[in-house]
Amino acid sequence: FAIAGTTGITLLLATWLAVMRLTDNRHRLRLDRLRGQK
């Protein structure tokens, strides 16, 4: 159960961080952020 629980929490955290990184304050998808800074 510990491995499954840790995997689930890690998956949720990774998804949440990706959504926060790729959207702005108005909840618009910002694909330009995928490339990073030049």
MOMO-V594361 format. One record per residue. N is the residue number from 1. NEAR is the number of other ideal C-beta (glycine too) atoms within 10 Angstrom. Layout:
N,NEAR
N,NEAR
This chain:
1,5
2,6
3,7
4,8
5,9
6,10
7,10
8,10
9,10
10,10
11,10
12,10
13,10
14,10
15,10
16,10
17,10
18,10
19,11
20,9
21,10
22,14
23,13
24,10
25,5
26,6
27,7
28,9
29,11
30,11
31,8
32,8
33,12
34,9
35,7
36,6
37,4
38,3
